[in-house]
């Protein structure tokens, strides 16, 4: 045998690269390997990068800088399962970095990640793909991408995965997605609630917590609450509350229960199964503040439904809430106060808190925590609304001082609520006096100037409730409260304007207040509001009318009507009709105008400037009887004396008949010279002339009268003839016992002073226009005192009748018609007419004839027809 020869190994082919083992210590080198076509290199490179990324946030940022993200996204769809798995694991870790999230959104890799949730994929891939989605879903844009790529369905399916990490990541992602209402609707459609409820049985607290948080969000929708109820979810939630070992889940469980209690069917179910009683006992007995707070919040949410309130009341929820008010936690106190506010809608609860609860709430008003004070004030506001007993209970518990102090709170809600309580209390006169004695008007100044419309509204309402007395109104005026109140009329908020108008109506009850409000521009603002269809309201109209009642000249010019309660006083003037929005000039400006071709302005003024300076508006103090205007300083006696000494036109006739010279001053309404006067003056010496001038100054009103001031006070022209009229009707007509006879006598008197009876067919021959023109020329003014007019027609006579009737207490109205017509209406009782059972018959309305048959009373049966026939 020959010797065996060893076979030599064949050399490798020349075109094959020899295997090379490389140990890299640089991340940049490994990132370059991600572009390798070899699966083994890709798998090992991904594994190395995964371990590197796990070490911290800095490494994730480094990988981003090295450009590892883009090649990794391509590996998510790689054919090799190991490469795909390792790439998915990397993205599960990297996606917690915000910059990586941003880049992933730009690269639009969501579809590739969601694809890794397919049932055939490994659990590890499910875990890291769901982790990636959970990290990405924290931002809104990513939520949209996940939702649009159909990520919800595989995520809900993975809630049943055997792997707890997959469950945790999936429920976390679903929780984030559920913040959007579209996602919540899809979750409901995909019937996710049973799967989520199953997670409550998990042995991992984090999974249970995320499941409860998710339920807390999706049960905001009614349909989801119904699904939870049908899936016996309430039993699971109550069991969690009963298990002390799960106290870390109690807060979230209560949040879900709070949502579910809004559903009436759920409320009935939990009540029938005894769960409601357990819930209240749990809330009352718990020592954890957050649990008590959430339990009170649950009651609050449920109590907005009237049927729920009824069930709560049956379970004596009030006792639980009162106990929670004593908690040391401010959050619990706030939640309990809010629950009491909600329960106040139930009359039984309101009555219960009358005996208990109100003193505790008042104590909370003294808290250093502004939110506690706000919540307590809200509860008291609801308790005292339409409930005098609770308002009294609050006053007895010394609520007024802390409430007024709360008006200076830093929280707008606390201020508004405190103002509401004070308003509710002020509806009772006894309590209103107590409130007024605490300087409430000064405390309301800051709320009236607040920028918050709710505070403005409630403050204005409080003013309306507390300014019912003259002293309170004076306090408001003196403290500067009228200016901000007037400014509130300009508000764009309807409720603010409404309540400010209401307050204005109350304040305008005093003439001084009304005068000040008009000076501040309230009348102009209200007029502008009432001209707007969208801005006006019943209160603005009432406020405007109330202010007009203290400015009768403007009222008569605008509305053409004065009622029997509108008493004409000194300083009233009839300018004629003006259109809405037109400014009525003050009497002073009109008196200082040169005479022109406008209609004569009729003035009623029986007050002489040397008696006492008149106020800027009409003096109502002279409205009652004949009073101060005809008795003080014997101005009537002076007028009567001058009438006989100087032969005024009141007793002689028109100025034309007297042939007197016009007066020198525009405002000297009385000094009408006569021929006799001129003859006397010619024969007098200089001293006598000076003496006569001094005497004339006593009975005339100069343009400017005053002492010690550069700009002297102006007084309206004095009307001695009208003073005589008042004196005569007071002496001769006032004593008459019959109202009807008084009216007839006064009508005849007025007609006699205004030119007598004028037959209808002679009306056009009655030269009253020339007489008025002569008076304007003689007085050198467009303003003519009513007593100077000796030839008057309808509107002259009607004004004089009204002015004299008001002086002697005859109730009558003054109505302006068209074409110079005006008339008076009176109401008389018809004794022969039977009234309603147990009462008097309604009065009948009569028109007073001052022209054709003076003293005649025309019964207005068919108003339009009767007026037409008469006028």
C-alpha positions in Angstrom: 0.0 0.0 0.0 1.2 3.4 -0.8 1.4 6.3 1.7 -1.8 8.4 2.1 -1.5 12.0 1.0 -3.4 14.8 3.1 -5.9 16.7 1.0 -5.3 20.5 1.0 -8.1 22.9 1.9 -9.5 24.8 -1.0 -8.8 28.5 -0.9 -12.0 30.8 -0.7 -13.3 32.2 -3.9 -11.5 35.4 -4.9 -14.8 37.4 -5.1 -15.9 36.7 -1.5 -15.0 39.1 1.4 -13.4 37.4 4.3 -15.4 37.6 7.6 -14.4 40.6 9.8 -15.1 41.0 13.5 -15.2 44.7 14.5 -15.5 46.1 18.0 -16.8 49.6 17.8 -16.8 52.0 20.8 -18.3 55.0 19.0 -22.1 55.5 18.5 -21.5 57.3 15.2 -19.9 54.1 13.8 -22.9 52.0 14.8 -25.3 54.5 13.3 -23.5 54.2 10.0 -24.1 50.4 10.2 -27.8 51.1 10.1 -27.4 51.5 6.3 -25.9 48.0 5.9 -27.7 45.5 3.7 -26.8 42.7 6.1 -29.6 41.6 8.5 -27.1 40.4 11.1 -25.3 43.7 11.2 -28.6 45.6 11.3 -29.9 43.5 14.1 -26.7 43.9 16.2 -26.4 47.6 15.4 -30.1 48.1 16.6 -29.4 46.1 19.7 -26.4 48.3 20.5 -28.3 51.5 19.9 -31.2 50.3 22.1 -28.8 49.7 25.0 -27.2 53.1 24.4 -30.6 54.9 24.3 -31.7 53.2 27.6 -28.9 54.9 29.5 -30.4 58.4 29.5 -31.9 61.4 27.7 -28.5 62.7 26.7 -27.8 59.5 24.7 -31.2 59.9 22.9 -30.3 63.5 21.9 -26.9 62.2 20.7 -28.5 59.6 18.5 -30.8 62.3 17.1 -27.8 64.5 16.3 -26.0 61.6 14.6 -29.0 61.1 12.3 -30.0 57.7 13.6 -33.8 58.3 13.5 -34.3 58.4 9.7 -32.5 55.1 8.9 -34.3 53.5 11.8 -37.7 54.4 10.5 -36.9 52.4 7.3 -36.1 49.4 9.5 -39.7 49.4 11.0 -40.8 47.7 7.7 -37.8 45.5 7.3 -38.4 41.9 6.1 -36.3 40.4 8.9 -38.4 40.0 12.1 -35.4 40.5 14.4 -34.4 43.7 12.7 -38.0 45.0 12.8 -38.3 44.0 16.5 -35.1 45.7 17.5 -36.0 48.9 15.6 -39.4 49.0 17.3 -37.7 48.6 20.7 -35.5 51.6 19.9 -38.5 53.8 18.9 -40.3 52.8 22.1 -37.4 54.3 24.1 -36.5 57.3 21.8 -40.2 58.5 21.5 -40.0 59.9 25.1 -37.7 62.7 23.7 -39.6 65.7 22.5 -37.2 66.5 19.6 -37.5 62.9 18.5 -41.3 63.1 18.6 -41.2 66.2 16.4 -39.0 64.5 13.9 -41.2 61.3 13.9 -44.2 63.4 13.1 -42.5 65.0 10.2 -41.3 61.6 8.9 -44.9 60.3 9.2 -44.0 57.0 10.7 -47.3 56.5 12.6 -48.7 54.0 10.1 -45.5 51.9 10.4 -45.7 51.9 14.2 -49.4 51.0 14.3 -48.7 48.2 11.9 -46.5 46.6 14.6 -49.7 46.1 16.7 -51.0 43.4 14.4 -52.1 40.2 16.2 -49.4 38.1 14.5 -46.5 40.2 15.9 -44.5 39.2 19.0 -45.5 40.4 22.4 -42.2 42.3 22.6 -43.1 44.2 19.5 -46.5 45.0 20.9 -45.0 46.3 24.1 -42.6 48.7 22.5 -44.9 49.8 19.6 -47.6 50.6 22.2 -45.0 52.4 24.3 -44.0 54.5 21.3 -47.6 55.4 20.7 -48.2 56.2 24.4 -45.2 58.6 24.3 -46.3 60.1 21.1 -50.0 60.6 22.1 -49.1 63.1 24.7 -49.2 65.8 22.0 -52.2 66.9 20.1 -50.8 66.5 16.6 -49.7 63.0 17.3 -53.1 62.2 18.6 -54.7 63.2 15.4 -52.2 61.1 13.4 -52.9 58.0 15.6 -56.6 58.5 15.3 -56.5 59.1 11.5 -54.4 56.0 10.9 -56.8 53.8 12.9 -54.7 53.3 15.9 -57.6 53.0 18.4 -58.9 49.6 17.3 -55.6 47.7 17.8 -55.0 49.5 21.0 -58.4 48.5 22.5 -57.7 44.9 21.3 -54.4 44.9 23.2 -56.2 45.7 26.5 -56.8 42.0 26.6 -53.2 41.1 26.1 -51.6 38.7 28.6 -48.6 41.0 29.0 -49.1 43.7 31.7 -46.7 46.1 30.0 -48.8 46.0 26.8 -51.9 46.6 28.8 -50.3 49.5 30.6 -49.0 51.2 27.4 -52.2 50.6 25.6 -54.5 52.1 28.3 -52.2 55.0 28.7 -52.3 55.8 25.0 -56.1 55.4 25.0 -56.3 57.8 28.0 -54.4 60.4 26.1 -56.5 60.0 23.0 -59.8 60.2 25.0 -59.1 63.8 25.8 -60.4 64.5 22.3 -64.2 64.2 21.8 -63.9 62.5 18.4 -61.8 59.8 19.9 -64.2 59.4 22.8 -67.0 58.8 20.3 -64.9 56.1 18.5 -64.0 54.5 21.8 -67.7 54.1 22.6 -68.4 52.7 19.1 -65.6 50.1 19.5 -67.2 49.0 22.8 -64.1 49.6 24.8 -65.7 50.1 28.2 -66.0 46.3 29.2 -62.3 45.9 28.4 -61.4 48.9 30.4 -63.5 47.7 33.4 -61.6 44.4 33.3 -58.4 46.3 33.9 -59.8 47.4 37.3 -59.3 43.8 38.4 -55.6 44.0 37.5 -53.0 43.3 40.2 -51.0 46.3 39.0 -52.1 49.6 40.6 -50.8 51.7 37.7 -53.0 49.8 35.3 -56.0 50.2 37.6 -55.2 53.9 38.0 -55.0 54.5 34.2 -58.2 52.6 33.7 -60.0 54.8 36.2 -58.6 58.0 34.7 -59.7 56.8 31.3 -63.2 56.0 32.6 -63.3 59.5 34.3 -62.8 61.1 30.9 -65.1 59.0 28.7 -68.0 59.0 31.2 -68.4 62.7 30.5 -70.6 61.5 27.6 -74.0 60.2 28.4 -73.8 57.2 26.2 -70.6 56.0 27.9 -72.2 56.3 31.3 -75.1 54.1 30.1 -72.6 51.5 28.8 -70.7 51.6 32.1 -74.0 51.1 34.0 -75.0 48.2 31.8 -71.6 46.6 32.2 -72.1 46.6 36.1 -69.3 49.1 36.3 -70.9 50.9 39.4 -70.5 47.7 41.4 -66.8 47.6 40.7 -66.4 51.2 41.6 -68.2 50.9 44.9 -66.1 47.8 45.7 -63.0 49.8 45.2 -64.3 52.5 47.6 -65.1 49.8 50.2 -61.6 48.3 49.9 -59.2 50.1 52.3 -56.2 48.6 50.6 -57.1 50.4 47.4 -57.2 53.8 49.0 -54.8 55.2 46.4 -57.5 54.6 43.8 -60.4 56.1 45.8 -60.0 59.6 44.4 -60.1 58.6 40.8 -63.0 56.1 41.5 -65.0 59.0 43.0 -64.3 61.1 39.9 -65.9 58.4 37.8 -68.8 58.0 40.2 -69.4 61.8 40.1 -69.8 61.6 36.3 -72.1 58.6 36.5 -74.4 60.2 39.2 -75.3 62.9 36.6 -77.3 60.1 34.9 -80.7 59.7 36.5 -80.9 55.9 35.8 -77.5 55.4 37.4 -78.5 57.5 40.4 -81.6 55.3 40.9 -79.6 52.1 40.5 -77.0 53.1 43.0 -79.7 54.3 45.4 -81.6 51.0 45.1 -78.5 48.9 45.7 -77.5 50.9 48.8 -74.5 52.4 47.0 -75.6 56.0 47.6 -75.7 55.5 51.3 -72.3 53.9 51.3 -70.9 56.8 49.2 -72.1 59.4 51.7 -70.9 57.5 54.7 -67.5 57.0 52.9 -67.3 60.7 52.3 -68.2 61.7 55.8 -65.9 59.2 57.5 -62.9 59.4 55.3 -59.8 61.1 56.8 -58.2 61.8 53.5 -58.9 65.4 52.4 -58.7 64.7 48.7 -61.2 61.9 49.0 -63.6 64.1 50.9 -63.2 66.8 48.3 -63.9 64.5 45.4 -66.9 63.0 47.2 -68.3 66.5 47.6 -67.6 67.3 44.0 -69.5 64.1 43.0 -72.5 65.3 45.0 -72.2 68.7 43.4 -72.3 67.4 39.8 -75.2 65.0 40.5 -77.2 67.7 42.4 -77.7 69.7 39.3 -80.4 67.3 38.3 -83.7 67.9 40.2 -84.5 64.2 40.7 -81.0 63.6 42.0 -81.4 66.4 44.5 -84.6 64.7 45.7 -82.8 61.3 46.2 -79.9 63.1 48.0 -82.3 64.8 50.3 -83.9 61.5 51.1 -80.5 60.2 52.0 -79.9 63.2 54.3 -76.9 64.4 52.3 -77.1 67.8 54.1 -75.7 66.2 57.3 -72.7 64.9 55.3 -72.0 68.3 53.7 -72.3 70.2 57.0 -69.7 67.7 58.5 -67.4 68.4 55.5 -67.6 72.2 56.2 -65.6 71.4 59.4 -62.8 69.8 57.5 -59.3 71.2 58.0 -58.7 71.1 54.2 -59.6 74.3 52.3 -60.3 72.2 49.2 -62.9 70.1 51.1 -64.5 73.3 52.5 -64.8 74.7 49.0 -66.2 71.5 47.5 -68.7 71.2 50.4 -69.8 74.8 50.0 -70.3 74.3 46.2 -72.4 71.1 47.0 -74.6 73.1 49.4 -75.0 75.7 46.6 -76.2 73.0 44.2 -78.5 71.4 46.8 -80.1 74.8 47.6 -82.3 74.3 44.5 -84.3 71.8 46.6 -86.7 73.5 49.0 -86.3 70.8 51.7 -82.5 71.2 51.7 -82.8 75.0 51.8 -85.0 74.7 54.9 -82.6 72.2 56.5 -79.7 74.5 56.1 -81.7 77.3 57.9 -81.2 75.4 61.1 -77.7 74.1 60.4 -75.1 75.2 58.0 -75.5 78.9 57.7 -73.4 79.7 60.8 -70.6 77.5 59.5 -70.7 79.2 56.1 -70.5 82.6 57.7 -67.4 81.5 59.6 -65.9 80.5 56.3 -66.4 84.1 55.1 -63.7 85.1 57.6 -61.2 82.6 56.1 -57.8 83.9 54.9 -58.3 81.8 51.7 -60.1 83.8 49.1 -61.5 80.8 47.3 -63.0 79.5 50.5 -64.7 82.9 51.0 -66.0 82.9 47.4 -67.5 79.4 47.8 -69.1 80.2 51.1 -70.6 83.4 49.7 -72.0 81.5 46.8 -73.7 79.0 49.1 -75.1 81.9 51.2 -76.3 83.6 48.0 -78.2 80.6 46.9 -79.6 79.9 50.4 -80.9 83.4 50.8 -82.4 83.9 47.4 -86.2 84.0 47.6 -85.9 82.8 51.2 -86.5 85.5 53.9 -86.1 82.9 56.7 -82.6 82.1 55.6 -81.8 85.8 55.2 -82.9 86.3 58.8 -80.9 83.3 59.9 -77.8 84.8 58.2 -78.4 88.2 59.9 -78.8 86.5 63.3 -75.5 84.7 62.7 -73.8 88.2 62.3 -73.3 87.8 58.5 -73.5 91.5 57.6 -70.0 92.6 58.6 -68.1 89.7 57.0 -70.3 90.1 53.9 -69.4 93.8 53.6 -65.8 92.9 54.2 -66.0 90.4 51.4 -66.9 93.2 49.0 -63.2 94.2 49.1 -62.1 90.7 48.2 -59.5 90.1 45.5 -61.7 87.5 43.8 -64.6 88.8 41.6 -66.7 85.8 42.4 -66.5 86.5 46.1 -67.5 90.1 45.6 -70.5 89.2 43.3 -71.8 86.5 45.7 -71.5 88.8 48.8 -73.4 91.5 47.0 -76.1 89.0 46.1 -76.5 88.0 49.7 -76.7 91.6 50.8 -79.3 92.2 48.1 -81.4 89.3 49.3 -81.2 90.5 52.9 -82.0 94.1 52.0 -85.5 93.1 50.8 -86.5 93.1 54.4 -86.8 96.5 55.9 -85.4 95.6 59.3 -82.3 94.0 57.8 -81.9 96.8 55.3 -81.5 99.2 58.1 -78.8 97.1 59.7 -77.0 96.9 56.4 -77.2 100.6 55.8 -75.8 101.4 59.2 -72.6 99.5 58.2 -71.6 102.0 55.4 -72.6 99.6 52.7 -72.7 102.4 50.1 -69.0 103.1 50.6 -68.2 99.4 50.4 -70.1 99.2 47.1 -68.0 101.9 45.4 -65.2 99.6 44.3 -67.5 96.9 43.0 -69.4 99.5 40.9 -66.0 100.5 39.4 -65.0 96.9 38.7 -64.0 95.8 35.2 -65.9 92.5 35.7 -69.5 92.7 34.3 -70.9 90.2 36.8 -69.5 92.2 39.7 -70.9 95.4 38.2 -74.3 93.9 37.7 -74.5 92.5 41.3 -73.2 95.7 42.8 -75.8 97.8 40.9 -78.5 95.4 42.1 -77.3 95.8 45.7 -77.5 99.6 45.3 -81.1 99.2 44.1 -82.0 97.0 47.1 -80.3 99.2 49.7 -81.0 102.7 48.5 -84.7 102.6 49.3 -84.4 105.2 52.0 -83.5 108.9 51.7 -80.6 108.6 54.1 -79.1 105.7 52.2 -79.4 107.6 48.9 -77.8 110.7 50.5 -75.0 108.5 51.7 -74.6 107.1 48.2 -74.5 110.6 46.7 -72.0 111.9 49.3 -69.7 108.9 48.9 -69.5 109.5 45.1 -71.5 106.4 44.1 -73.6 108.1 41.5 -70.8 108.7 39.0 -69.9 105.0 38.6 -73.6 104.1 38.6 -74.2 106.4 35.6 -71.2 105.0 33.8 -72.6 101.5 34.1 -75.5 102.7 31.8 -73.0 102.8 29.0 -72.1 99.1 29.5 -72.4 96.8 26.5 -73.7 94.0 28.9 -77.5 93.8 29.0 -77.7 92.7 32.6 -75.4 95.5 33.8 -77.5 98.1 32.0 -80.7 96.6 33.3 -79.5 96.6 36.9 -78.0 100.0 36.7 -81.3 101.3 35.3 -83.1 99.7 38.2 -80.8 101.4 40.7 -81.3 104.6 38.9 -85.0 104.3 39.2 -84.7 103.8 43.0 -82.2 106.7 43.4 -84.3 109.1 41.3 -87.0 109.1 44.1 -85.3 112.1 45.6 -85.3 115.4 43.7 -81.7 116.1 44.8 -80.6 112.7 43.5 -82.5 113.1 40.3 -81.0 116.5 39.8 -77.5 115.2 40.4 -78.1 112.2 38.1 -79.3 114.5 35.3 -76.2 116.7 35.9 -74.0 113.6 35.4 -75.7 112.8 32.1 -77.9 109.9 33.2 -81.0 111.3 31.4 -79.1 111.7 28.1 -77.6 108.2 28.3 -81.0 106.7 29.1 -82.6 108.5 26.3 -80.0 107.2 23.9 -80.5 103.6 25.2 -84.3 103.8 24.8 -83.9 104.9 21.2 -82.1 101.6 20.5 -84.3 98.6 19.9 -81.6 96.2 21.0 -80.3 98.0 24.1 -83.5 99.3 25.7 -85.3 97.4 28.4 -88.2 97.9 30.8 -85.9 99.2 33.5 -84.2 101.8 31.3 -87.6 103.1 30.3 -88.7 103.2 34.0 -85.5 105.0 35.0 -85.9 107.5 32.2 -89.5 108.2 33.2 -88.5 108.6 36.8 -85.9 111.1 35.9 -88.3 112.9 33.6 -90.8 113.2 36.5 -88.2 115.3 38.2 -87.7 117.3 35.0 -91.3 118.0 33.9 -90.3 120.6 31.4 -88.4 118.0 29.4 -91.0 115.4 29.9 -93.8 117.6 28.6 -91.7 118.7 25.6 -90.8 115.1 24.7 -94.0 113.2 25.6 -96.7 115.9 25.5 -98.2 114.5 28.6 -98.2 115.3 32.4 -100.2 113.1 34.7 -102.1 114.2 37.8 -99.1 113.0 39.8 -96.7 115.3 37.9 -97.0 118.4 39.9 -95.9 121.6 38.1 -93.6 123.7 40.3 -91.8 127.0 40.0 -89.4 127.0 37.1 -91.5 124.8 34.8 -91.5 126.0 31.2 -93.2 124.7 28.1 -90.8 124.9 25.1 -93.2 123.1 22.8 -92.8 119.7 21.2 -89.3 118.3 20.6 -88.2 115.1 18.9 -86.6 112.2 20.8 -82.8 112.8 20.9 -83.2 116.6 20.7 -81.5 118.5 23.5 -83.8 120.9 25.5 -81.9 124.0 26.3 -81.9 125.1 30.0 -84.3 127.9 31.0 -81.4 130.3 31.6 -80.1 129.9 28.0 -83.6 130.4 26.6 -84.1 133.6 28.7 -80.9 135.1 27.5 -81.7 134.5 23.8 -82.9 137.4 21.7 -86.6 137.2 20.7 -87.1 135.4 17.4 -89.8 133.7 15.4 -89.9 130.5 17.4 -93.0 129.7 19.5 -93.2 131.6 22.7 -91.9 129.6 25.7 -94.3 129.6 28.6 -92.9 129.9 32.1 -94.6 129.1 35.4 -92.8 130.8 38.3 -94.3 132.3 41.4 -91.0 132.6 43.4 -89.2 135.9 43.6 -85.4 135.9 43.7 -85.4 137.8 47.0 -87.3 135.1 48.9 -84.8 132.3 48.6 -82.5 131.2 45.8 -84.4 128.5 43.8 -82.8 125.2 42.9 -81.6 124.5 39.4 -84.7 122.3 38.8 -88.3 122.7 39.6 -89.0 123.2 43.3 -91.4 120.6 44.5 -91.6 122.2 47.9 -94.0 124.7 46.5 -96.2 122.0 45.0 -98.2 121.2 48.0 -101.0 123.7 48.3 -99.8 127.2 48.0 -97.2 127.0 50.7 -93.8 128.7 50.6 -94.1 130.3 47.2 -96.9 132.6 48.2 -96.4 133.0 51.9 -92.7 133.6 52.4 -91.7 137.3 52.7 -95.2 138.2 51.6 -94.2 138.1 47.9 -97.9 137.9 47.0 -98.7 141.0 49.0 -95.8 142.8 47.3 -97.1 141.7 43.9 -100.6 142.9 44.8 -99.3 146.2 46.0 -97.2 146.8 42.9 -100.2 145.9 40.8 -102.2 148.7 42.2 -99.3 151.2 42.4 -97.8 150.7 39.0 -100.8 149.4 37.0 -99.4 146.2 35.7 -101.0 144.7 32.6 -102.5 142.0 34.7 -105.3 144.4 35.7 -105.4 146.7 32.7 -105.2 144.5 29.6 -102.6 144.0 26.9 -99.4 146.0 26.6 -100.7 147.5 23.4 -103.7 149.0 25.2 -101.4 150.5 27.8 -99.0 151.9 25.2 -96.1 151.3 27.5 -92.4 151.3 26.6 -90.7 148.0 26.5 -88.6 147.1 29.5 -84.9 147.6 29.3 -83.8 144.2 30.6 -84.4 140.9 28.8 -85.3 139.3 32.1 -87.4 142.0 33.7 -90.7 140.3 33.5 -92.5 142.7 35.7 -91.5 146.3 35.0 -94.0 147.3 32.4 -94.2 151.0 32.3 -97.4 152.8 31.8 -98.3 156.3 30.6 -99.1 157.2 34.2 -95.7 156.0 35.3 -94.0 158.1 32.7 -95.9 161.1 33.8 -94.9 160.6 37.4 -91.3 160.1 36.6 -91.0 163.3 34.6 -91.9 165.4 37.6 -89.6 163.7 40.0 -86.1 164.7 41.0 -83.0 162.6 40.7 -83.3 161.2 44.2 -86.9 160.1 43.6 -85.9 158.4 40.4 -83.2 156.5 42.2 -85.7 155.5 44.9 -88.2 154.3 42.2 -85.4 152.3 40.6 -84.6 150.7 44.0 -88.3 149.8 44.4 -88.5 148.4 40.9 -85.4 146.2 41.7 -87.3 144.7 44.6 -90.1 143.4 42.4 -88.0 142.5 39.3 -85.4 139.8 38.7 -82.2 141.1 37.3 -80.2 139.0 34.9 -77.6 138.3 37.5 -78.2 138.3 41.3 -75.9 137.1 44.0 -73.4 138.2 46.5 -69.6 138.0 46.8 -68.9 135.9 43.8 -67.5 136.9 40.4 -70.2 134.8 38.6 -73.5 135.6 40.2 -76.4 133.2 40.4 -79.2 133.6 37.8 -82.8 133.4 38.7 -85.8 132.9 36.3 -88.2 135.9 35.8 -90.7 136.4 38.6 -94.4 136.3 37.6 -96.4 138.5 40.1 -99.6 138.0 38.1 -99.4 134.2 38.5 -98.8 134.8 42.2 -102.0 136.7 42.4 -103.8 133.9 40.5 -102.6 131.4 43.1 -103.7 133.6 45.9 -107.1 134.2 44.5 -107.9 130.6 43.6 -106.6 129.5 47.0 -108.9 132.0 48.7 -112.0 131.5 46.6 -111.9 128.0 45.0 -110.0 125.9 47.5 -112.7 126.1 50.2 -115.3 124.7 47.8 -116.2 121.2 49.1 -117.2 119.6 45.7 -114.3 118.6 43.5 -116.5 119.0 40.4 -117.5 122.5 41.5 -113.8 123.3 42.1 -113.0 122.2 38.6 -115.8 124.2 37.0 -114.9 127.3 39.0 -111.2 127.0 38.2 -112.0 126.5 34.5 -114.1 129.7 34.4 -111.4 131.6 36.3 -108.7 130.5 33.8 -110.9 131.4 30.8 -111.6 134.8 32.3 -107.8 135.5 32.7 -107.1 134.3 29.2 -109.5 136.3 27.2 -112.9 134.9 28.2 -115.2 132.6 26.3 -114.4 132.1 22.6 -117.2 130.7 20.4 -116.0 128.1 17.9 -117.0 130.3 14.9 -115.0 133.2 16.3 -111.9 131.3 17.1 -110.1 132.5 13.9 -110.8 136.1 14.9 -109.2 135.8 18.3 -106.0 137.7 17.9 -103.8 135.9 20.4 -100.8 135.7 18.1 -100.4 139.5 18.0 -100.7 139.6 21.8 -98.0 137.0 22.2 -95.7 138.8 19.7 -96.2 142.1 21.6 -95.2 140.4 24.9 -92.1 138.9 23.3 -91.1 142.3 22.0 -91.9 144.1 25.3 -90.0 141.5 27.4 -87.3 141.2 24.8 -87.3 137.5 25.3 -88.9 134.3 23.9 -89.8 133.4 27.5 -93.2 134.7 28.6 -94.4 134.2 32.2 -97.9 132.6 32.0 -99.4 135.3 34.1 -98.6 137.9 31.5 -100.7 136.3 28.9 -104.2 137.8 28.7 -105.2 136.3 25.4 -104.6 132.6 25.3 -105.9 129.7 23.4 -105.9 125.9 24.1 -102.3 125.3 25.2 -102.0 128.6 27.2 -105.2 127.9 29.1 -104.5 124.2 29.6 -101.1 125.0 31.1 -102.5 127.7 33.4 -105.3 125.3 34.5 -102.8 122.6 35.3 -100.5 124.9 37.2 -103.3 126.4 39.3 -104.9 123.0 39.9 -101.7 121.6 41.2 -101.4 124.5 43.6 -104.8 123.8 45.2 -104.7 120.0 45.0 -107.0 119.3 42.1 -105.8 116.2 40.2 -105.7 116.7 36.5 -103.5 115.8 33.5 -102.1 118.0 30.8 -102.1 116.6 27.3 -100.6 118.2 24.2 -102.3 117.7 20.9 -101.6 118.8 17.3 -101.9 122.3 15.8 -101.6 124.2 19.1 -104.2 122.2 20.9 -103.8 121.0 24.5 -106.3 120.0 27.1 -106.8 118.9 30.6 -108.5 115.7 31.8 -109.9 115.0 35.2 -111.3 111.9 36.9 -114.5 112.0 38.8 -116.5 109.4 40.6 -120.0 108.7 39.4 -122.0 108.0 42.6 -125.0 106.7 40.7 -122.9 104.0 39.1 -122.7 100.6 40.8 -119.2 99.4 41.4 -117.7 96.0 41.6 -118.7 93.8 44.6 -117.2 95.2 47.7 -115.6 98.2 46.0 -116.1 101.6 44.4 -116.9 102.0 40.7 -114.0 103.1 38.5 -113.7 106.9 38.0 -114.9 108.5 34.8 -112.6 110.7 32.7 -113.8 114.2 31.7 -112.3 116.8 29.4 -112.3 120.3 30.9 -113.7 123.0 28.5 -111.6 126.2 28.9 -112.5 127.8 25.5 -116.0 127.4 24.2 -118.1 126.8 27.3 -115.7 127.4 30.2 -116.4 125.1 33.1 -118.1 122.5 31.0 -117.0 118.9 31.6 -117.1 116.6 28.5 -117.3 112.9 29.3 -114.9 110.9 27.2 -116.8 107.8 26.2 -115.2 107.2 22.8 -112.0 109.1 23.4 -110.9 109.8 19.8 -114.4 110.8 18.6 -115.1 113.0 21.6 -111.7 114.8 21.3 -112.2 115.3 17.6 -115.6 116.9 18.1 -114.4 119.2 20.8 -111.1 120.3 19.3 
